[in-house]
């Protein structure tokens, strides 16, 4: 995984929680 992919995953998690 690249840095961008990891950041995208984190953003998606934030969207799910918020």
N, C-alpha and C positions, 0 to 999 in steps of 0.2 A: 504493500500500500504506500501511496505517496502522501506527502504532507497535506495536499489539497483534499485527497480522499478522506483523510482522518478528520480534517476540519469540516468537511461536508457531513460526515457521520455525526459529529458533535452538534452541528447546526440542526440536523434532522431530529436528534434526541431532544434538543431544546424545544423544537416545534411541538414534539409529542407531549412534553411535560407542561409547556405553557400554551 
